[in-house]
Amino acid sequence: MDSITQIALGAAAGEAVMHNKVGRKASMWGAVCGTLPDLDVFIPLGDPVSDFTYHRAASHSIFFMTLATPLIVWLITRIHPETRIHRRRWALLVWLALVTHALLDSFTVYGTQIFLPFSNFPVGWSTIFVIDPLYTIPLAVGVSAFFWLKQAPSRAFRLNIYGLVLSSLYLAWSVGVQTYVSGLARESLQEQKISASQLITGPAPFNTVLWRTVAMTDSGYAEGFYSLLDKNNAIRFTHYPSDRKLLTPLANEWTVQRLQWFSKGFYKVSRVGEDIVLADLRMGLEPLYFFSFAVGRSTTAGIVQQNPRQLEPPELDMGASMARLWRRIWDEDILVLYE
């Protein structure tokens, strides 16, 4: 999730654990711990594919977070020695702020390696978009209550708990809706006689009303959208080609294998000029994909490996695109979101 949401969640967890015992130090340290796991983005790993696929790895491991908790608690009690009496609560605060960060990230589509070092499987349940105001607002309101209800700390505490409950219920709602839409997608694929090897369903940007499904086929992939306000309980898919044969000469390259693994098979392959480009279909909408990498080059001697290069997504009018997304929520005749 975005940094603001993780800060709000960490601060809310901190206040819930400390229950007004250390003042605003609880929300401050909760916010700090809620931010720490994402600092791995500042560690360069040598190439864009490594940076992409090792993000949310060790720094998001529940095991390593548990090991780091005593060290962070020691630092906090050194800075605030008067709070050492609450060492156990500090430990719970730190652990919850770290672990809820990783678990919340797991509900997005990116892929969070929470089970390292025992498994590097990138968990990504894809039930919530990386930025969703309806999840974040209850948390932010609950945390801010401690600042504008200074004379009523008990009331502020209750509001914070309400914010945590509401955001958690919204997350549960997203799981239920995704399950429902995924079922519709499978039925629609069958009715339209589209043979799919795998499919993934996730929310469109900033909401859980409009959902996007990608189904992988022998010749490419099909993309379809469904809004909970649609009158027709069928998803109409648009098919797009993907030339996976372009990767045959590059099949043994670590870069290609790593992207295939991390994307869980949801990728497209195309030739852009002389570049052989592999794009992760999970993050974006056709034709806007945020993680596309040039992994090879077409030469007179054939396709050869090249040092990976991340491509910039195409420039689009975001205002017009967001307006079209909003219209699609209400109008099921819109088949694609970007034109």
N, C-alpha and C positions, 0 to 999 in steps of 0.2 A: 504494500500500500504506500501511498504518498507520505512524505515526512510529517506533514501537519497531522495526519490521522494517527501516525505512530506516536508522535509526541503527546497528543491528546489521550490516547489509550494508555500510555505509560503513566502519565500524570494522574489519570482517573484511577488506575490500579494502585498507584502509590497512596493516594488519599483514602481509598477504600481500606487498605491494609493498616495504615497508621491511625486512622480515626481521630484526627486532630491532636495527636500526642506530640508532634514535633513541628506544628505550624506548617508554613508553606514549604518547608524543606522536603516534605513528602512528595508534593507535586513536582518540585524542581528536580529531585533525583529520579523520580519516576519518568519524567520527560527525558532526562539525560540517558537513562538506561533504555528507554524506548527508541532512542536515536542510535545508540552505539552499534547495533548489528549492521546498519547500512553504511557505516564508515568504510566498509571494505571496497566501496567504489573508488576510493582514493588510492588504492594500492594497484599500481600498474603491473600487469602480468606478462607483458611482452608483445601481445597481439590482440586484436579486437575479438577474436573468437574465444580466447581464454578469458578475457575480461567479461564477456557476455555469459559464458557457461559456468564460470567459477564464482560469479556474484550469487549471493544467497547460499553459499556453501558452508565452509567451516564456521563463519561468523553467525550462521543461523542454526547451527547444530544444537539441539537440546542438551546433548552430552557435554559439549564444550561450554555452553552457557552455565550449566550446573557447576562445572569446575571453576569457572570464572567468578561465580557469585561470592565466595568467601573473600577473594581478593578485593572486589569492589566494596564489600561491606567493611573490610578493614580500612580502605581509603576513606569511606564516608565517616566512620567513627574517629578517624584521625583528624579529619577536617572539623567535625562536630563532636568533640569528646563528651559534651554534656548529654549526648543522646545514646551513649554506650549501653545504658540500661535497656534500651529497645533493640539490642543487637539481633535478636531472633526475628523481630518484626522487620528490621532492615533486610535481613536475609530473604524473607518471604517477598518483600517489596521488590528487591532487585531481581530475584528469580522470576517473579510473575511478569515484571515489565519486559524482561528479555524474552521469555518464552512466549508470552502473548504476541509479541512482535512477530516471531517466527511462525506461530500458528496462524495469525491473521494473514501473513504473506502466502501461506499455503492455500488459502481460499481463492487466491488470484490464479491466473493461468501461467505465470512466468515459470515457476519451478523452484522449490525451496528444499534444499538438501538437509532436512531436519534430523535425519537419522545417522549422519556421519558420526563416527568413523565406521559404523557397522554396515551402512548401506549408503550409496551415493545417489539413490533414486530421487529425481527432482519432483517432489510432491507439488501438484498444482490442480486443485479441485475445480477451479474456474467457475466459481459461483458468484463472484463479485468483481467489479471492475477496479482497477488500481486507484481510481479516484471516484468516490461515491458520496456526495454530500449527505444523503439520508443516513448513512452509517456514521459519518463524522460529526454532524451537528449535535446529536444528543450527548456525545462525549464532551464536545467543546463547551456546551451549555453547562453540563454538570461540573466540569472543572472550574469554569469561570465563576460559578456560584460562590466559591471560597473567597473570591476577591470582591464581589459586590454584596455579599452577605456577611461582612466581617463580624457584625454583632450577633449573628445567629449561626454559629458554626454547626449546630446539630441539624438545622434546616439545610444548610449547604451540603452536609454529608449525605442527607437523604436524597437531595437532588442529584448528587454525584452517582449514587447507587442507581437511581432511576435511569440516568443516562447510560450506565453500563448495561442495565437490563434491556433498555430499548434497543441499543445498538446490537446486543447479542440476539435479540428476537429478530431484528432485521436480517442478521446473518443467517439465522435459521430459516427465515422466509426465503432467502436466496437459494438455499440448498433445496428446499421443497419445489420452488418454481423451476429450477434447473432440471430436476428429476422429471417434472411434468413435461417440459418442453423437449427434453431428450427423447421421451417416449413418443411425442408427436412427430419428431424428426424421423425416427425409425419407421413409423407407420407411413409417413409421407414418402420416404425413399422407396419403400416397398410398393406403394401405390403408383409411383412414377417410374417403376421398373429401373431404378438406379441401383446398381450393385456397388456397395461401399464396403471397403475393407475395415474401416474404422471411422468414427465420427467424434466430434467434440462440440459441446454447446457451452456458450458463455454469454454474459451480458454485453450489450452494446455500451458505449461509453456513458458513464455518469448515471446509470439507472439500472433497475431490475425489472422494467416493464417490457423493454425491447431486447430480444435475444438473437444471437447469431449462431448458426450451426455450420460447421465445415465437415464435409464427408469426402474421404479420399477414395478415388476410383482408379481403375487401371490406366486411364489416359490423362488423369489430372485430379481435379477436385471440384466439388459443387458447394456453393455458398447459398445459404437461405436465411431469411429473417422471419421472426414471429413476434408479434406484440400480443400481450395479454388482452388487448382491446380488439384484436382481430375477430371478425365474425366467422371467418372460415377457419376451422381447426385443421388446416393443412398448410404445410410449409412449401412454398414454391422455390425450387432450387435453380440457380444459374450455374452452368458448367464452365470451367476454365481449364485450358490445357497446361500440362507440365511435362517437360521433356526430360525425364529422369535418365534417359540413355546418355545424356551429356556427361553424367557423372561416372560412367563406366571406366574411363581411363584414370579417374581420380579415386576409385573405390577404396584404395589402400591408404589414402592420405588421412592423417590424424584429424585435420581440420574438417574434412567432409564427414568422417565417422562421428566426430564429436557433435557436430550440428545435427546430424541425423538422430543421434541418441537423445540429445537435449530437447529437440522439438517433438520427440516421441512419434516421429514419422509424419508429422503435419508440416510439410515443407513443399515448396514448388521450386522447380529448376527451369531457368530460362537463359537465353543468350542475349546479352545487352551489349551491343557493339561487339567487341572481341572478348568481353568478359563472360565467364560462366558464373551465373548468380544463383545462390541458394537463399531463399527467403523463408523465414519462420511464419507460417500461416496463422498461428494462434494469436499473434499480437498485431492487430491492425484490421483493416477492412479492405477488400479489393477496390483499387489497386494499391492502397496505402499500407505498407508493411514497415514497421519500425526497425526490424532487424533483418537486413538483407546483406549478404556478404559475397563479394567476388572471390571465388575459391579456385578458379582456373582461368586459362586464357586459350582462345582458339588461335592457332598458328598454322602456317603452311604445312608443318610437320604433324599437325593434329592438335588435340587438346592437351595442354600441359599444366602442371600445378603452378600456382603463384602464391606469394605471401598474401594471406587473407587481408581484405580491405572492406571495411563496412561502408555501405552506400548510404547516401542521404535519401530519405523518403521524398517522393515527388512533392513539389510545392502545390498546395491547394488552398482555396479560399476557405479558411476554417469557419468563418461566420456563415457562409452559405452552406457548408457541410453540416454544421450543427443545426441550422434551420431545417435542412433536409432530414436529418436524423429525427428531429422533433416531429416533423410532418409524418415520417414513417410510423411513429408510435400510433398515430391516429388513422393513417391511410394505408391499408394493406396492399394497394395496387402499386406502391413503390417497391420495386424489386431489388434495386441496388442503392446504396447510400452515397456513393461517390461516382461522379460522372466526369 
